[in-house]
Amino acid sequence: MRIGELSARTGVSIRSLRYYEQRGLLTSIRTTGAQRLYPEDAVDRVRMLRRMFDAGLSSETIAALLPCVDTPSDDITVETLEVMRSERERIDAQISALLTTRDHLDALMAGAADHLARQRDDALAAAG
């Protein structure tokens, strides 16, 4: 598929796809007219890359982890495993912080709902 179709199917901009390729995160073949052609599995690859970027991983970190994604190979090192552990710990901390924030938001919503209900009840009592 061409870059425009990959962009449309993944929701990732053409500019980002070119960046992924420049960083070695995504590969394509070139036609004689120098157009990029991607295999069908590029859709899943781009979605995985997007999830990693959304989780806060840098392109350098993602590139270091790709040997584990593509196929375990001799490129996997103890350092690669440590990067994965470190990123997992960072993501776990983000999840914990988000859960705490969600709990606070739930409490604020409950307080706001109670306040609005009291206002409504007071208005009804005053009109009644």
Buried (B, 14 or more C-beta within 10 A) or exposed (E): BBBEEBBEBBEBEBEBBBBBBEBEBBEBEEEEEEEBBBEEEBBEBBBBBBEBBEBEBEBEBBBBBBBBEEEEEEEBEEEBEEBBEEBEEEEEEEEEEEEEEEEEEEEEEEEEEEEEEEEEEEEEEEEE
